[in-house]
Amino acid sequence: MLQIMLFLMHTRYKYQKYKPDKYLINIQQSLNYSIYSSTTKRQKIITKSYK
């Protein structure tokens, strides 16, 4: 969770300088990716435990 926050802070800093309009889109994409990756990791762990 801390890594996600640091990543968002970093992207905010980067995009506020150059492209503020794309900043929100980038946050949404990064959040979607982090949620997706965390859920897939959980699913893999769950399937391994059932085998």
C-alpha positions as CSV (number, residue, x, y, z in Angstrom):
1,M,0.0,0.0,0.0
2,L,2.8,2.4,0.8
3,Q,4.4,1.7,-2.6
4,I,1.2,2.7,-4.3
5,M,1.1,6.0,-2.4
6,L,4.7,6.8,-3.2
7,F,4.0,6.0,-6.9
8,L,1.0,8.2,-6.9
9,M,2.9,11.0,-5.3
10,H,5.7,10.6,-7.9
11,T,3.3,10.6,-10.8
12,R,1.4,13.6,-9.4
13,Y,4.7,15.6,-9.1
14,K,5.7,14.6,-12.7
15,Y,2.4,15.3,-14.3
16,Q,1.6,18.5,-12.5
17,K,4.7,20.0,-14.1
18,Y,4.0,18.9,-17.7
19,K,0.5,17.6,-18.3
20,P,-2.0,18.2,-15.5
21,D,-4.9,17.1,-17.6
22,K,-3.5,13.6,-17.9
23,Y,-2.7,13.3,-14.3
24,L,-6.1,11.9,-13.2
25,I,-6.2,9.4,-16.0
26,N,-2.8,8.2,-15.0
27,I,-3.9,7.8,-11.4
28,Q,-6.9,5.8,-12.5
29,Q,-4.8,3.5,-14.6
30,S,-2.2,2.9,-11.9
31,L,-4.9,2.2,-9.3
32,N,-6.6,-0.2,-11.7
33,Y,-3.3,-2.0,-12.4
34,S,-2.4,-2.2,-8.7
35,I,-5.8,-3.6,-7.8
36,Y,-5.7,-6.1,-10.7
37,S,-2.2,-7.3,-9.8
38,S,-3.0,-7.7,-6.2
39,T,-6.2,-9.7,-6.9
40,T,-4.4,-12.0,-9.4
41,K,-1.7,-12.6,-6.8
42,R,-4.4,-13.5,-4.3
43,Q,-6.1,-15.8,-6.7
44,K,-2.9,-17.6,-7.5
45,I,-2.2,-18.1,-3.8
46,I,-5.8,-19.4,-3.3
47,T,-5.5,-21.8,-6.2
48,K,-2.2,-23.1,-4.9
49,S,-3.6,-23.7,-1.4
50,Y,-6.5,-25.7,-2.8
51,K,-4.3,-28.0,-4.9
